[in-house]
Amino acid sequence: MTKEEKGILAVLKVQQRAVEKGQLVSVPINPCRYDLVLDDGAKLTRAQVKYGNIASPHSTGAVRVTLQRHGKTYSAREIDVLLVYLPSVDKVCWFTSETFEGRNELYIRTEATKNNQKKKCLLAEDHFW
């Protein structure tokens, strides 16, 4: 798949999950830093969506997600959540600004480490949405 096709698939997976959770989904008409707006009936949430399949260069069972767009990292002023579709487990992870703000990348562990080391990686199962 091309990068664009992966992005479209990630957005579709997030939309599917939102519908499963009973949320409404809106797509902004004008270009902005977020891809979708989620409406749970009480709150609107600006969501940036990523496709997480770049293998970590340092370990197996982890993926790297690049968090820069046009050379700029994401901030809580621009987006409320980062939603990452992980095709290896066919699930979406939900990350708040404490996790992504100002960072260039995230490492998300989809499998247990072989040496029980938990440096730098976020456990996907702790963030499934």
Order of alpha helices (4+ residues) and beta strands (2+ residues): alpha-beta-beta-beta-beta-beta-beta-beta-beta-beta-alpha-beta-beta
